[in-house]
Amino acid sequence: MDAREAALLTLNTCQRQGGWSDGALKKQLAAGGLEGREAALATQLCFGVVQNQLLLDFYLSKFSNIPLRRMESKVVQALRLGLYQMLFLSRIPQSAAVNSSVELTRTHCKNPRAPGMVNAILRSLQRNLNQLPTIPQNDPAEYLSILYSHPVWLVEELLPLLGSEGTAEYLQANNSQPPITAMVNTTKATTQQVAQLLAEQGVEVASHPWLEDCLILNKTGNLERLDAYQQGLFYVQDPASRLMALASGAAPGMRVLDVCAAPGGKSFAAAIQMENQGEVISCDLHPHKKKLIQAGADRLGLSIIKPMTADGKVRREEWVSAFDLVLVDAPCSGLGVIRKKPDIRYKDPEPLADLPQVQEAILENAAGYVKTGGVLMYSTCTIVPRENGEIVAAFLKKHPEFVREAFILPGPAGEVSEGEITLWPQVHQTDGFFICKLRKVGETP
Ligand SMILES: C[S@@+](CC[C@H](N)C(=O)[O-])C[C@H]1O[C@@H](n2cnc3c(N)ncnc32)[C@H](O)[C@@H]1O
């Protein structure tokens, strides 16, 4: 199996079964025994097609007599792969892009006429690459939707928030490849020691420009096989999540509750900040996720983390007013992590409508666990106000005993004087993320 075949099979699985491309690709690479450059190419092809799917389909449909929706899924994926390479990967000769897609169609598609059709469509596109049809600009949302391959409903939601230039910048940032950021487990080693160990194993390592104890990694190969990973000297996390822990003020000796904890990233960040002194109770609704948190904590040697299965909406009397710090990293639409999970954009938006209700209920219940004088953090990895600022505003209306508290972050975010911030990939070079810090200044009424 080569990179293109792995990409085709992954894209086809995701299209037909609705899975996530990152997970499906990982399985496909393992099944096909792909490593190194072939694995990197398969990843680029797979993510590139997903990131540009609406644009690719716009052009393909102009050059095909048959609507794409009436073609076999693998034929559509072969067409997308061929055109993606021609438009975005100038290092690949165009003839190789066309021929490989024709070959994939011959090997994997049922219809004997499919290879001829794929050849004809891609050759015709190749001849017209310098004069492709223009995307209509009369409707700004539709234009940006096609140009940057995001659904119209999302673009329509962003335009009033960011304006057309800001929206375009955000959508473009979503189609970029974020760096791998490794957070050093400073309870076990210094950043310099970890950087050296990684470099000795051939990883390209650089310091993060503004986040302490964070390394940017390149050429990791299978990261989980690295000695530094196996020894629990780092974990992979976006800077936004670390910023949430920094804003929270988690400190040694505190009693902390992480209400929505799996797979454990915020708990790990807090426990490391606490120098593994104190207690972090890390809960998640789903029983199978408890093991995931425990495995991460064990690998990192963070003994203060106590994983539990618990529903964040259901009150536990023994926890009332018992914690210095409560983290609510709420289940959300994930629209801030499109860079890492490019297919989030194509998921059905209908179930997202119920999320604010769940978020409100979890925040409401979690607030009861904060001691007077303690801190309640609310965060999500999304950028839409209805899951972020609007949740906090509604909560504060009912809870005068809580107030927003200013905090200072390293990097472009700087001082957050209003106590809440939305981080954006195009501005802060992080995932899209929301952080709000609330201090309980009075007794529960
Ligand atoms: C955004 S993720 C948390 C990410 C985690 N804090 C981290 O940094 O790794 C939200 C989590 O909330 C969990 N969840 C959903 N509903 C919940 C509920 N009612 N109570 C507790 N956890 C819930 C989900 O299983 C999911 O793991």
The ligand as an ORCA input file, in Angstrom:
! r2SCAN-3c Opt
* xyz 0 1
  C     -13.933     19.117     26.046
  S     -13.882     17.496     26.598
  C     -12.804     17.648     27.971
  C     -11.364     17.697     27.611
  C     -10.470     17.580     28.845
  N     -10.790     18.557     29.837
  C      -9.010     17.691     28.471
  O      -8.431     18.756     28.604
  O      -8.439     16.679     28.057
  C     -15.405     17.310     27.389
  C     -15.556     16.012     28.162
  O     -16.785     16.125     28.889
  C     -17.317     14.833     29.027
  N     -18.725     15.000     29.405
  C     -19.808     15.174     28.605
  N     -20.920     15.312     29.342
  C     -20.532     15.234     30.650
  C     -21.231     15.298     31.876
  N     -22.547     15.462     31.940
  N     -20.508     15.155     33.006
  C     -19.167     14.956     32.981
  N     -18.463     14.882     31.825
  C     -19.142     15.036     30.687
  C     -17.048     14.188     27.693
  O     -17.017     12.786     27.824
  C     -15.676     14.768     27.333
  O     -14.668     13.864     27.667
*
